[in-house]
């Protein structure tokens, strides 16, 4: 009799640090004979998203999207909610929404959540928080890549709407150029008002 494999979700987020735009979370699972396949099985494509170039992330995203065994859900929490409940709570909310969305998509409840970071979420599911999980845990690495591509694409769209800020370059993070553009043009609708938007001297 074949043993039933546990349904494991990897969860990661992108966008806690920027001055503008949403925080995006991804929950992802892989329908495989083993719940944690090794990266080498995927041609070495899967690593922490921060260690991949933008082109490598896009190529890996496309590869994952074409893989029939990979399922994910993306959730975003915008700047207004971030300002209202703080970035940590907004991150947890995004993760919870992503888990529920993925469970609905696959029609099954997660039996284990592997979460990047040092905190858990409020959903009543078995879960493990893993510091630097995006570097060491396959499913979290997958989630980090998808989340990074999704958010970068969104900020490219925001650049077209607000070209003066350079969102296509810094993706909303607090670069000196971004601070200078805020000082010159003021804030726009997607800036986080609860963050320090002035360059520290």
C-alpha positions as a LaTeX table, in Angstrom:
\begin{tabular}{lrrr}
\hline
Residue & $x$ (\AA) & $y$ (\AA) & $z$ (\AA) \\
\hline
Unk1 & 0.00 & 0.00 & 0.00 \\
Unk2 & 1.42 & 3.37 & $-1.05$ \\
Unk3 & 1.92 & 5.87 & 1.74 \\
Unk4 & $-0.07$ & 9.09 & 1.42 \\
Unk5 & 2.27 & 12.06 & 1.14 \\
Unk6 & 1.72 & 15.08 & 3.35 \\
Unk7 & 0.44 & 18.23 & 1.64 \\
Unk8 & 3.17 & 20.78 & 2.29 \\
Unk9 & 3.04 & 24.48 & 1.35 \\
Unk10 & 6.09 & 26.72 & 1.10 \\
Unk11 & 5.37 & 30.36 & 1.93 \\
Unk12 & 7.40 & 33.51 & 1.38 \\
Unk13 & 6.86 & 37.21 & 0.89 \\
Unk14 & 8.43 & 40.10 & $-0.96$ \\
Unk15 & 8.01 & 43.75 & $-0.15$ \\
Unk16 & 8.33 & 44.27 & 3.59 \\
Unk17 & 11.07 & 46.85 & 3.21 \\
Unk18 & 10.03 & 49.18 & 0.36 \\
Unk19 & 8.64 & 52.66 & 0.83 \\
Unk20 & 5.92 & 52.06 & $-1.74$ \\
Unk21 & 3.70 & 49.36 & $-3.14$ \\
Unk22 & 2.17 & 46.23 & $-1.62$ \\
Unk23 & 3.65 & 43.33 & 0.24 \\
Unk24 & 3.13 & 40.15 & $-1.79$ \\
Unk25 & 3.00 & 36.63 & $-0.41$ \\
Unk26 & 3.03 & 33.33 & $-2.26$ \\
Unk27 & 2.00 & 29.87 & $-1.09$ \\
Unk28 & 3.21 & 27.07 & $-3.32$ \\
Unk29 & 3.07 & 23.30 & $-3.37$ \\
Unk30 & 4.41 & 20.57 & $-5.63$ \\
Unk31 & 2.49 & 17.42 & $-6.48$ \\
Unk32 & 5.37 & 14.95 & $-6.46$ \\
Unk33 & 6.01 & 11.48 & $-5.11$ \\
Unk34 & 8.16 & 13.29 & $-2.53$ \\
Unk35 & 7.08 & 16.59 & $-0.97$ \\
Unk36 & 10.56 & 18.13 & $-0.99$ \\
Unk37 & 12.31 & 17.39 & $-4.30$ \\
Unk38 & 15.87 & 18.59 & $-4.57$ \\
Unk39 & 16.86 & 21.59 & $-6.65$ \\
Unk40 & 19.16 & 19.51 & $-8.88$ \\
Unk41 & 16.11 & 17.64 & $-10.16$ \\
Unk42 & 15.02 & 20.94 & $-11.71$ \\
Unk43 & 18.29 & 21.59 & $-13.52$ \\
Unk44 & 19.63 & 23.80 & $-10.75$ \\
Unk45 & 16.99 & 26.42 & $-11.47$ \\
Unk46 & 15.72 & 26.85 & $-7.95$ \\
Unk47 & 17.65 & 29.01 & $-5.49$ \\
Unk48 & 16.87 & 31.91 & $-3.21$ \\
Unk49 & 15.40 & 34.58 & $-5.50$ \\
Unk50 & 17.95 & 37.15 & $-4.28$ \\
Unk51 & 20.73 & 34.99 & $-5.73$ \\
Unk52 & 19.20 & 34.95 & $-9.21$ \\
Unk53 & 19.39 & 37.65 & $-11.86$ \\
Unk54 & 16.10 & 39.17 & $-13.06$ \\
Unk55 & 16.34 & 37.11 & $-16.25$ \\
Unk56 & 17.00 & 33.91 & $-14.29$ \\
Unk57 & 13.98 & 34.63 & $-12.09$ \\
Unk58 & 11.76 & 35.24 & $-15.12$ \\
Unk59 & 13.02 & 32.07 & $-16.82$ \\
Unk60 & 12.44 & 30.02 & $-13.67$ \\
Unk61 & 8.98 & 31.55 & $-13.23$ \\
Unk62 & 8.09 & 30.55 & $-16.79$ \\
Unk63 & 9.47 & 27.05 & $-16.18$ \\
Unk64 & 7.39 & 26.67 & $-13.00$ \\
Unk65 & 4.28 & 28.01 & $-14.69$ \\
Unk66 & 4.56 & 25.32 & $-17.37$ \\
Unk67 & 5.12 & 22.55 & $-14.82$ \\
Unk68 & 1.84 & 20.65 & $-14.27$ \\
Unk69 & 2.95 & 19.52 & $-10.83$ \\
Unk70 & 3.41 & 23.04 & $-9.42$ \\
Unk71 & 0.52 & 24.97 & $-7.91$ \\
Unk72 & 0.64 & 28.38 & $-6.27$ \\
Unk73 & $-1.47$ & 31.30 & $-5.11$ \\
Unk74 & $-0.46$ & 34.95 & $-4.87$ \\
Unk75 & $-1.83$ & 37.44 & $-2.37$ \\
Unk76 & $-1.12$ & 41.12 & $-1.98$ \\
Unk77 & $-1.83$ & 43.57 & 0.81 \\
Unk78 & $-1.61$ & 47.20 & $-0.25$ \\
Unk79 & $-0.11$ & 50.29 & 1.27 \\
Unk80 & $-3.34$ & 51.52 & 2.88 \\
Unk81 & $-3.69$ & 48.37 & 4.96 \\
Unk82 & 0.05 & 48.36 & 5.67 \\
Unk83 & $-0.32$ & 51.87 & 7.07 \\
Unk84 & $-3.32$ & 50.82 & 9.12 \\
Unk85 & $-2.11$ & 47.57 & 10.73 \\
Unk86 & 1.73 & 47.77 & 10.29 \\
Unk87 & 3.95 & 45.87 & 7.91 \\
Unk88 & 4.41 & 42.73 & 10.02 \\
Unk89 & 0.68 & 42.20 & 10.44 \\
Unk90 & 0.14 & 42.99 & 6.76 \\
Unk91 & 2.74 & 40.37 & 5.84 \\
Unk92 & 1.02 & 37.75 & 7.98 \\
Unk93 & $-2.34$ & 38.68 & 6.45 \\
Unk94 & $-0.94$ & 38.29 & 2.93 \\
Unk95 & 0.47 & 34.87 & 3.83 \\
Unk96 & $-2.82$ & 33.73 & 5.35 \\
Unk97 & $-4.74$ & 34.83 & 2.27 \\
Unk98 & $-2.26$ & 33.03 & 0.00 \\
Unk99 & $-2.64$ & 29.77 & 1.96 \\
Unk100 & $-6.43$ & 29.89 & 1.87 \\
Unk101 & $-6.40$ & 30.70 & $-1.85$ \\
Unk102 & $-4.08$ & 27.80 & $-2.64$ \\
Unk103 & $-6.16$ & 25.41 & $-0.56$ \\
Unk104 & $-9.22$ & 26.48 & $-2.53$ \\
Unk105 & $-7.35$ & 26.04 & $-5.81$ \\
Unk106 & $-6.22$ & 22.47 & $-5.11$ \\
Unk107 & $-9.30$ & 21.51 & $-3.11$ \\
Unk108 & $-7.24$ & 20.26 & $-0.16$ \\
Unk109 & $-6.17$ & 21.60 & 3.21 \\
Unk110 & $-2.47$ & 22.10 & 3.91 \\
Unk111 & $-1.02$ & 19.64 & 6.39 \\
Unk112 & 2.20 & 21.59 & 6.95 \\
Unk113 & 3.19 & 25.20 & 6.29 \\
Unk114 & 6.87 & 26.02 & 5.84 \\
Unk115 & 7.19 & 29.77 & 6.41 \\
Unk116 & 10.22 & 31.91 & 5.67 \\
Unk117 & 11.09 & 34.01 & 8.70 \\
Unk118 & 10.91 & 33.93 & 12.47 \\
Unk119 & 7.16 & 34.23 & 12.92 \\
Unk120 & 4.05 & 32.16 & 12.38 \\
Unk121 & 0.62 & 33.03 & 11.05 \\
Unk122 & $-2.81$ & 32.84 & 12.65 \\
Unk123 & $-4.23$ & 29.99 & 10.58 \\
Unk124 & $-4.70$ & 26.79 & 12.56 \\
Unk125 & $-2.35$ & 24.59 & 10.56 \\
Unk126 & 0.82 & 22.74 & 11.55 \\
Unk127 & 3.59 & 25.17 & 10.65 \\
Unk128 & 7.31 & 25.70 & 10.91 \\
Unk129 & 9.03 & 29.07 & 10.75 \\
Unk130 & 12.48 & 28.86 & 9.17 \\
Unk131 & 14.94 & 31.74 & 9.27 \\
Unk132 & 16.55 & 32.08 & 5.82 \\
Unk133 & 14.24 & 29.37 & 4.60 \\
Unk134 & 14.42 & 30.83 & 1.11 \\
Unk135 & 18.07 & 29.72 & 1.05 \\
Unk136 & 17.62 & 26.22 & 2.49 \\
Unk137 & 14.09 & 24.91 & 1.86 \\
Unk138 & 13.07 & 23.98 & $-1.67$ \\
Unk139 & 9.40 & 24.97 & $-1.46$ \\
Unk140 & 10.20 & 28.30 & 0.18 \\
Unk141 & 12.75 & 29.01 & $-2.56$ \\
Unk142 & 10.02 & 28.40 & $-5.12$ \\
Unk143 & 7.71 & 30.79 & $-3.30$ \\
Unk144 & 10.41 & 33.45 & $-3.09$ \\
Unk145 & 11.01 & 33.35 & $-6.85$ \\
Unk146 & 7.33 & 33.60 & $-7.74$ \\
Unk147 & 6.75 & 36.39 & $-5.22$ \\
Unk148 & 9.73 & 38.40 & $-6.48$ \\
Unk149 & 8.66 & 38.13 & $-10.13$ \\
Unk150 & 5.06 & 39.03 & $-9.30$ \\
Unk151 & 6.05 & 42.11 & $-7.33$ \\
Unk152 & 8.68 & 43.29 & $-9.81$ \\
Unk153 & 6.13 & 43.06 & $-12.62$ \\
Unk154 & 3.64 & 45.06 & $-10.57$ \\
Unk155 & 6.19 & 47.78 & $-9.85$ \\
Unk156 & 7.02 & 47.96 & $-13.56$ \\
Unk157 & 3.34 & 48.76 & $-14.11$ \\
Unk158 & 3.46 & 51.36 & $-11.34$ \\
Unk159 & 6.42 & 52.98 & $-13.11$ \\
Unk160 & 4.22 & 53.62 & $-16.13$ \\
Unk161 & 1.67 & 55.31 & $-13.89$ \\
Unk162 & 4.20 & 57.25 & $-11.80$ \\
Unk163 & 7.31 & 57.51 & $-14.01$ \\
Unk164 & 8.94 & 60.29 & $-12.00$ \\
Unk165 & 9.87 & 57.98 & $-9.10$ \\
Unk166 & 11.85 & 55.32 & $-10.97$ \\
Unk167 & 9.89 & 52.34 & $-9.68$ \\
Unk168 & 11.20 & 50.29 & $-12.60$ \\
Unk169 & 14.71 & 50.56 & $-11.14$ \\
Unk170 & 14.35 & 50.34 & $-7.35$ \\
Unk171 & 10.91 & 48.65 & $-7.13$ \\
Unk172 & 9.92 & 50.99 & $-4.31$ \\
Unk173 & 12.90 & 50.38 & $-2.04$ \\
Unk174 & 14.54 & 53.28 & $-0.24$ \\
Unk175 & 17.40 & 54.13 & $-2.57$ \\
Unk176 & 18.91 & 57.61 & $-2.46$ \\
Unk177 & 17.39 & 58.30 & $-5.88$ \\
Unk178 & 13.95 & 57.30 & $-4.61$ \\
Unk179 & 14.25 & 59.57 & $-1.59$ \\
Unk180 & 15.35 & 62.42 & $-3.86$ \\
Unk181 & 12.32 & 61.90 & $-6.10$ \\
Unk182 & 10.01 & 61.95 & $-3.08$ \\
Unk183 & 11.60 & 65.19 & $-1.92$ \\
Unk184 & 11.18 & 66.67 & $-5.39$ \\
Unk185 & 7.69 & 65.42 & $-6.30$ \\
Unk186 & 6.09 & 64.56 & $-2.98$ \\
Unk187 & 4.43 & 61.20 & $-2.38$ \\
Unk188 & 2.04 & 59.34 & $-4.65$ \\
Unk189 & $-0.89$ & 57.07 & $-3.89$ \\
Unk190 & 1.20 & 53.92 & $-3.46$ \\
Unk191 & 3.69 & 55.33 & $-0.94$ \\
Unk192 & 3.45 & 54.00 & 2.61 \\
Unk193 & 2.70 & 57.00 & 4.78 \\
Unk194 & 3.59 & 55.13 & 7.98 \\
Unk195 & 7.18 & 54.67 & 6.74 \\
Unk196 & 9.93 & 57.25 & 7.03 \\
Unk197 & 9.90 & 58.87 & 3.59 \\
Unk198 & 12.70 & 61.35 & 4.24 \\
Unk199 & 16.33 & 60.56 & 3.53 \\
Unk200 & 18.33 & 60.27 & 6.74 \\
Unk201 & 21.22 & 62.70 & 6.88 \\
\hline
\end{tabular}
